[in-house]
Amino acid sequence: MESFQPPPPPPPVPNFTPQISIPVNESGLNNDPSKIAKAAIEARETGVLNLSNCGLRKFPIGVVKLAGLDVKRINLSGNQLESLPTDFKKYSKLEFLNLERNLFSRFAVVLVELPELKVINLSNNCFEELSAEHLNCFSGNAIVDLRINNLTPEARELASNYSFLQI
């Protein structure tokens, strides 16, 4: 008589958690890249990407793919960003962008390519000068907060001509 042999266990279920690899030299992270990956995965579900206070010197491009393109709010405050990559325009549904407490000294050109953008917080950055050429690109589609920047008197005078600027 044959002895009963239980069937073999099923193969392990693969882990379908999205993975992201963000090299330290790309993002300038001062902390664990898994925080960025977790925030990007949450953004896919909530529409809110919070990468505040992550020590970023550059926006990690891999986040665009991982977070998805339906993100409506992005918080990048408290980093060391000076610019945004051209891929940032893929966030075409973006409505609110917080860039407070970074190192921006001029407008990121990619911002004018975001048609749904309603609020841009650039307060407490490094703006001194403003360009009418860049300001005219916004044409009042978004409120731009430039408070707590070291604007020259000429820049303040120019800004007074644009109702969408807060200085």
Secondary structure, DSSP 8 states (H G I E B T S, - for coil): -----------------------HHHH--SS-HHHHHHHHHHHHHHSEEE-TTS--SS--THHHHHH-S---EEE-TTS------GGGGG-TT--EEE--SS---S--GGGGG-TT--EEE--SS------HHHHHHHTTSSEEE--SS---HHHHHHHTT-TTEE-
